[in-house]
Amino acid sequence: MAIAFILLSHFSLWSHWQTDQQSSLNYLVTMLYQPLGKFGVYIFVLITCYFSLKENQDVMSYERKQLKHSFITMQEVWFYSFLIFGITWLFNIIQPSLGDVVKTLLPFISREYWFVTAYIMLVLLIPFFNVLSIKLNFTEHLSLILILMFFDTLSLVRNYTMNGYLASFVVVYFIGTFIRKYLKRLAFIKNWMLVTSFGLLWIIELISMVLLDRLNYGSDSVHFTDKLFAFLGATALFILILRSKTFYNKWINRLAKTVFAGYLLTDNPFTRHFVWDNIFQTFKFQYTPWLPIYGLGCVALIILVTIPIDAFRIWFIQKLNAYFQEKKMFQNKN
């Protein structure tokens, strides 16, 4: 769900919409899925943080596991970064510069994928944050969340003292561990309240986007889809997911392992506009009533196409690791 939300957001964000004399209603329709992006990002991070909190953990042992987890994520990012660079260059989609080569080789330093970079940073900090989270009681934990959320939300009024995606992810971390510790104490918040809150927050963000667009803020019209509203909306939806009936399905689990690749394939700076404008040609549906449904269909197709591509990546990495292991064993024998 989290990655699907992000992809739907990119449908609204990266499509080349005709903005000349665009009505408020059409702007609302084209940007309908934009608020889902940060909801999805924060839900993705909440899942990681919620399951990260365990008592009696050896910090450095856990840090070594996090380093291994981070390297696996980095392997996946490098694979798609190289793959996309090679294909877009081969088919003359881009004319690569030295800066493009650097972005490909160092996707984390160059902010090619800001989400992944901030996520890896957080993953490496989690073992140390856990020490604090375990010690905090209900009031202390909640107070810390509110203080951090307030500091981070100041950027919405152009105060960038505490700014950056890692800062937001730290807020989400403490929300996730708070829910892990005190989910039962949140039982007074009924499901209908959570559903209503999520819906209202989505609507409020859409209204803010329309108003800012009418005031000629351009790309800054999405300003209020970040931070506070996104924190609250993601938290409401995450609690709903935790309360839902659990079930096991091997196909869904397999799908969950590959959908992250959908994000990597479509949010690469060399492909993000090409996918929506040249492959899906979303602008052709801008003034039709089918636009939201078409967006859902595009995202579903991306996920379906991603499955075999990522299956090949997993197979390729396994074969590569097996080759190096055999080579190492052969060298040790000699």
N, C-alpha and C positions, 0 to 999 in steps of 0.2 A: 504493500500500500504506500509506504513512504516514497519509494522510488517512482511509483506511478504518479503520485502527486507532483513530484519534481518534474517529471516529463511533461505532464499536463501544463505545468507552469511555463515550461520552455515553449510549448505550443503557442501560448499567448505572448510570451516575452520576445522570442526570436523570430517569429513570423514577420514578414515585411508587409505590414498593413498599410493601406492607403489612408493617410491621415488628413488630406486636404478636404476641408468642409465635412469632416466626419461628425455625425450627430453624437450626442451624449449616449443615446441608447446603443448605437453601434459600437462605440468605444467600450461600453459596459460589456457587450457580448464578446468582443474580441479579447478583452482582458479578464474574462470570467474566471479563468483558471489560474491567473497570476498569483493570487494570495495562497494557493495551495503549495507553492514552492517552499516557502519557509516553514509551513506546517509540516511538510514532508521531511525537510532537513532536520527539524528539531525532533520529530518522532523517531527518525533513524538514530539520532544521537541518544534520545531517551532510552531506546531499547538497549543500546550498549551500556549505558550508565546504570540502568536499573539492574541488570544482571551482573554488573561488575562488583557490587558490594557484598562482601563476605567477611565475616569476623575471623580473627585469628589467622590472617594471611601474613606470610612473610613478604615484606615489601619488596626486597630485591629479587626474590624468586618470582614474584608476580610481575615485576618490571621486565625480567628476562622473557617471560611469556608474552608480554605486551610488545616487546621489541620484535619477537618472532612474528606476532600477528601483524605488526606494522610492516614488516618486510614483505610478507605475503601480499598485503594490500598494495605495496609499492611495486611488486612484480607485476600485478595485474594492470596497474596504471601505466607502467613502462611498456608493457606488451601492446596495449591499445594506442598509446602515444606514438610508438614506432610504426605500428600498423597503419594508423590513420595518416601519418606524415608520408609514408611510402606510397599509399594508394592515391592520396590527393596530389602528390607530386607526379606520380606516374601518369595519371589521367589529366594532368594539366589544370587541375582545379585551383591550385595555388602556384605561385612562383616564389619558392622559398628564399628567404633572406638569411643572413647569419643569425639574426635574432630568432627566427623561426626554428633554426637548428638547435639553438640554446634552449628554447622552450621545450622542444621534444626530448632533449637529453636530460634536462633538469626541470621536469614539470612541477615539482614541488616548490622549488625556489622561485620559479618564474610565475607562479600563481596561475598556471595553465588550468588547474583544477583547485580553486580556492577551498571548496568543500572538503576535498580529500586532504589537503594540506592541514587545515584546521582540525580535521578529525584525527589525523595521525598525531598531531601535537597533543590533543586532549588524551588520546589513548595512552601516550607515554607519561602523562601526568596523573592518570587515574590512580595508580597504586599509592601515590603520596596523598592525593585528595581523600582517598578512602580512610586514611588514618584519622583525618579530621571529621569526616562524615559519621564514622562509627561513634566517636566521642560526643557528638552534639545531641542534646535532647530535642524534643519536639519544638519547643519555643525558640531555642537557639538556632536550630536548623532553619525554621521558617523565617526567622529574623534575618539570617544571612542571605537567604534567597531574595527576600524583599529588598534588602540593601543593594545586593549585586544587580538585581533587575532594575532598580531605580538608577544606579550608576550607568548601566549599559543603555538604558532607554534615553538618557540625556542626549545621545547622539541624534535623536529625532528632532531635537530643537537646536541642532548645529553645535552642540557641546561635545567635542570629540576627545575629551580627556581620557575616557575609557572607551576605546573604539577597537574595531576589528572583529573578525569572525570567531577567533579563539575566545575572546571575552564573552561572546554570546554563548558559545559552547560550554564555557565554565558555568554560566547561569543554568543552562540546561542540565549539566551534570548534577548540580546540587538539587535541582527539581527531581531528577530521576532517582537519586539515592533517598531523597525525602519520601517519595512515593513508595520505594522499596521498604522503608522502615515503618511507615505509618499509613499504609493503604487502608487498613481496617478502621483507623480513626477518621478516615474520610468518607465513611459509609453514610454520613448524614447528607452528603452531596448526592442527590438522586440522579439516576441516568437521564431523566427527562431534562434536568437542569444542565447536564453536560451537553446533551444534544442541542438544546436551545442556545446555550452559550457559544458552541462552535458555529452554529448557523448565524447567530447575530454578529459574531466577530468577522465572519466571512463577508457578510453584508456591509458592515461598517467599513471594512477595508476597501470593498468595491466602491462605496460611496465616496470615501476619501480620494480614491484614484480618479473618479469622475470629476470631483470638485477641483482637484489640483490640475487636471487636464484642461478644464474650462478656464483656469487661471493662467494657462500657458506655461506650466512647469515642465512640459515635455517629458523626457525620460525620468525626471524626478517625481513624476506623478505616482510612482509605486513606492514612494518614500515610507509611507506608514504601514506597508505590508510586512515590515520587519519589526524585530524587537518585541515590545510589550504584547500587542495583539497576537503575534505569532506564538510567543511563549504560552499565552493562556489557551489559545486554540489547540495547539499541539498537546498540551497537558490534558485538556478535556477529552480529546479523542484518544489519547494514550490510556487514560483511566478506563474509558469505555471498552477498549480492546482488552485490557487486563481483566475486566469483569465479564467479558463474553465467554461463552462455553468453549472450552478447549477441545481440540480434535487433532488427529494426526492423519496426514495424507502425504504419501511419499512424493507424489508428483508436485504438490504445492511446495514441499520442502526443496525439491530439486530446482523448481522455478525460482524460489527465493535466493538460491545461491548464484543465479545467473543474471538477475534483473539489474544488479549494480552495473553490469557491463553496458546496459542500455543507457545509463547516465554517461558513462565514459565515452561511448561512441557518439552521442548526440550533443554533448556539451563541450567537446573539443573546439578550440577557437578556429580550427581549419574546417570544421563541418557544421557548426551550430546553425549558421544561416543557410548553408547549402541543403541540409536535410529538410528544413521546413519550406524553403522557397523553391528549390529545384526538384526535389524528389516528391514531396507531398503537395507543393504548390498551394499552400493554404490560403494565399491571398485571393484565389479564385472563388472561395466560399465565403468571403468576408460579408457579403450582403445577402446571404441566403439563410433561411431558418435552420439549416442543417449544420451550421458551423460548430456548435458545441458537440454534436454527435460525431461529426467528422474528426474533431480533436480526440475524442475517446477512441475512435477507430485507428487513428494514426499511432497513438500510444500503444494500443493493443498489438498492432502490427510490429512496432519496434521491439516490443518484448518478445514476440514470437520469433522474429528474425534473430534476435540476440541469443536465443537458446542454443541453436547449433553452432553459432560463432564462438560462444563462450565454452561450449563443450569441446570444441577443437582446441581452444586455448588451454583448458585443463589437461587434455590429452597430451598436447605438445609439451607443457611444463613437466608433466609426469615422465614422459620419455626423456626429456633433457636431464632431469634429475637422476633418472636411472642410469643414463649414459655416464654421467660424471661419477656416480657412485661405483659403477663397474670399473671405470678408469682408475679411480682412487684405490680400489681393492687390488687391481692388477699391479699398480705401482708399489703397493705395500708388500705384495708377495715377492717382488723382485728387489 
